[in-house]
Amino acid sequence: KKKQNFDQGAKNILQEIEQLKKEKILPKTKEILSLSLGQKASVSIYENAIKNAKKAIYILGWRMHKIKDKYTFLHNFKEPIKKKVDVRLILTGGPEKAWGLIQAYKNAGIKIKYLPLKQDKFTLFLVDGQECKITLKDKNIPEKYNIHIHDLSLSSALEIYFKDSWKKAKSL
């Protein structure tokens, strides 16, 4: 019964939103932030952003623990690499478990470094200095929390953080 009530409430809210859109009461503003939950949502953001990248893709915080998933991402990076997109990856854990995978990334043209972080409970993903995603991940929470940001100033600041981390990271 609670689920039915929730579903009906959600349906009512969507109808109200559609009505407001028709009446043009809602201001047309660019979405600058979206929140999502779970790995599927995270992967979807990655795939869309990687496909549309023009200049740079930077990732900080991968651990290379789930090797199969990372081979899937490697396939997604092939097209941007052909277009001369600068793809860089800073691992924060697990390189000793995945040397073959790391070598495959390097062979594909992805620059990889290692920076051990005491608290590597997040991943930072940046595309073209225009958008970014911060994924909060912790074994104590049931799902990953994704913060997808379409704000130039915050994306630029996080790109500076990435580049500073890149300087500190060790080559593999």
Residue, then its C-alpha position, 0 to 999 in steps of 0.5 A: k500500500k505504501k508503494q502504491n501511495f508513493d507511485q501515485g504521488a510520483k505520478n501526481i508530481l509528474q503531472e503537475i510538472e508537465q502542467l507547469k511546463k505547458e503554462k511556461i511558469l518554470p524558468k528555463t535554466k540550465e541544469i548545473l547539478s544532478l544527483s543519482l544513486g548507484q553504479k548503473a547511473s554512474v556508468s551511464i554518466y561515464e559513457n555519455a561524457i566519454k562519447n562527447a569528449k573533445k579535449a580531455i578526460y581525467i579520472l582520479g580515484w579508480r582502484m582497478h579492483k573490478i577488472k572486467d568493468k575496467y576492460t569495458f571502459l577501455h573499449n569506450f575510450k578507444e574513440p576519444i583516443k582516436k580523436k586525440v583526446d587527452v585521457r589520464l587516469i590516477l589510480t588510488g588503489g590496487p595497481e599490484k592486482a591489475w598489471g595486465l589491465i594497466q598495461a592494456y590501458k597504457n597500450a591504448g594510449i591512456k596515461i596512468k599514474y598512481l597516488p595512494l590516498k588515505q581516504d580514497k572514498f571518492t572518484l573524480f571524473l572530468v571532461d573538457g573542463q566543462e563538466c565533472k562527476i564526483t562519486l562518493k563510494d564507501k564500503n559502509i554505504p549500500e550504493k554509490y552517490n553520484i554528483h554530476i556537475h555542469d558548472l564551468s567554475l567548479s569543473s575548472a577548480l576540480e581540473i586544477y585539483f586533478k592536475d596538481s594531483w597528477k604532478k604528485a602522482k607516481s608513474l607506473 
